[in-house]
Amino acid sequence: MWGNVMSKADATVRLNLGDFIYLTMEDVMPSQGNLLTLRFKESHDVTEIRDAMRHTISIYPRLRSIVEPTLFSYKLRILNDNDERLDVLFKNAFRVKLNLKYDSHEYLTFRRNLYNEPFALEQTIPIKIYYFPDGPTSVLVLSIHHVVGDGSSCVHIACSIMSYLNGKKPSLVPIDNPSLTPALFVTPYYKIPMQLYKSTRLLLRDRREAQKGTFIPATNRPIDFFGPVDIYYHTLCYDLELIKSKSKKLGVSITTLLLVAISHSLSKGPGRDTGNMIGIIISADLRPFFEGQTPVIGNYVTGFMVVISREYWDNPKQMLEEINFQMTKHIDRIKQKQASLPLLFHKLFTLVGKKNYARGVRIMKKKGILTKTCSLANLGNVDILNSYGPKAQLCEFDASGPSHGLFIAMNTLEGKIHMSFTFQEAEFTREEIKKTIQGFERSLGKLLKL
């Protein structure tokens, strides 16, 4: 079925591990929506935006899906594009907000509420669309449930919207095989036992290192439950070219340099004296490591933790060397397909069922097992969004997903680094997040002087 969307009957898509986890987390956290903000340089008519979004839903089958239970799990039922149910569901999903200005108190309150608004995936399509036509520039805000796809999927969807608004209708994006096997396991398959053995040894080694200390929180009031979240958007005060030049001079990636700045600032933060390690979860796209056809839309992301011991906190140069070593090590493991065991463990846990999996996650949070300092995801350069023509251009693109702790997502557009900070409201106020960002920029400034 992969690569085709049935025209006369509904198609179905089975869930992969990531899809199942994000669906399950609906029972744990307020919402599992990826929040996207497209801020245009110009104004666009409501009808123009509505037509663009209707076409986008037509060409992305997962956006016109509803969730259906199976005997032991769930599947996505892809509605036929001419199904009258889809027109009704799209009308319900598309909203226009008049006289609401970008970055006003009312707008920020709306965005916060949308970020925490749950989906009813068995009754609605997995996207909520809000358009703000008033103001100097118009703004399109999308909440796309994570079961549709990851951050890279969201960028691809945004590209199709920009293409349509520039008069170029993108064509149907086929349904991808949800399997992660091509990215995780070696071929021929008789080599898998040795692969799992190596992955087990590496995982146990990492666990032993992580158990030598205690991870500090990013806040002075960490919580043991899942609560509502808010989001803060920020444009970095340093231009991309300056950071790129310094990264090249130091022999590290831009992500690594920014990760060092984040780690250094967290080491000076309110949690400094509550532990001796910083633990940061890094999101890694598996698509570059697929053998055969590379998938486009879906959840094809894994993660690993970079651990920074106290011995490096007060020496930015040594911290940079250590973080660069760990980033290289983990990426090499993914390339060599030696990072499959953690995902297999998660797969086994899903066999207990959606409700029990969610119950287990809540228990682990309560007992402090889900420990980390923060999470980081870098979507990279998204200048492609402004490559489709002059009729529609973005001055800002922000994207962030759900998280049970401080989550930093970033991308670069037209020489600027845009960042989003997702935070638990019980752990941070917006003013405290501003101070966290100020500390991060101070640390980055010190690194740029190395």
Steps between C-alpha positions, in 0.01 A plus 500: 500500500794731566533772241131493412186662635184317413258709299183294534532386861666609817861392553647398835844552648639301789685689771872475557662534844512880496139528381382273782696685768365841395147360488547346845638821649160659438403312820791659687541861387245767402580483129733338248487775241795634301445876502605682182495876448540643150530879511476652155672810370176598329124468548300217347130468438309255719371311197855464368619346828193277527553366147870440571420303815226296331742404223765414759263260672419345163863421417608377846299185580596500870341845539164355395506205734306393804621251760333161525568230762609154388494182707830582674596848381384784275514599135444811293196495273578729204182665380444520127555857384145527361340354813239746627619430855832659411339824389309520827811421707710754308238771552517426871881506500541834319445816704556871435585731789421865428642803681757293687848644460815291499686496833220680687397365840184359346698329226748344746211376715332349195822329392557360847146361510534346154828337603319325786180417315453123462403328177212259452672295231223242465262780407712771335788536258838553670545868414366830633538809283477859622554800276557856624451735202522831687813696577800609291564135410268203511569192711408135451510275807473124460467235767586167339473189714832320533342179367512669157875544511809655656665839454637417155150397393365836618762691298404297191132585555588869544692489170188379319298786648757754381513338157121523463491865610758575230279349231665159475266221608703215650399146412395209720756379754475118511450312825836387636572162651500576875760233580825611665674173417703630200659766721556285809608155385783373288469275199524211447283431804714215634732778625229640728590292812854639499363847435270472805787368710713805418205732558439337840862549609494866399168560673617339825820706488295821463270397787795439731640844421160667552456331840820653636325825583178702509361711220428860587164652401472816292271652764505551875162330540495174301169312503414131504187524286397603148330837482406768246777660297568834337736606225736794452638597159834676473728618220865464595690828533798359305478455123535159344813591302689593815405173669575300187843660468588432863374140477720441197800653676447277805442190285149426627146516363266792565279268707798403717604861556147599603474190718817603683354847561178346632692261726727775632204724583312215670808427713466854639124469546279438804559125501880522516536378859239222483710253301825444314393428142311673219297265281369628167290285266592562134254418222655326198326453165528140379420579136864544389572148625226316310607237252289522189219752458508782755164573664358852514197527729486317832694455822856399411693649791708351777672667792811474712626672812810715524630496860725780627666436836576779747872483422428678169253764619746779569722442196314578173787375283512159670121485495503561125750218445298258715165582340648478151642158588164375628303640203738332255485174697120482503458595133757234405302242696187586303694479174641160601150388609617445856226708665201273445464344846333797679233512230446125531444541874240765428338268249472227763345745745228586248378139512341570839245721326432872475350551847762297685784665306366842599463386861863383499622835366317687777649268764853551364450876505377482860801294608750725324604240242432733207787726595661750265598864505346595166449385139627649174390463138650684204297504177791666321474752220146561368579760233329265257170641633575828320621338179165451326444855379440861605123484558536341844806543720560430868680731741478236774436127529475338842430140586490309824363174628373368832735437791479417870791733580692791351510440123699723265433480125683711243534573131669757282322727252658782298810520715319497834471222758145461627446309823197377689506415870227266618468492877283360776301784655546345845878526457548833322338836451547686173729744684717212620521365146619845387777483762591149381533633145709795617736258677523290184591802287764609752656154486489502120672838501787355704534209258515736203807660661694172527 
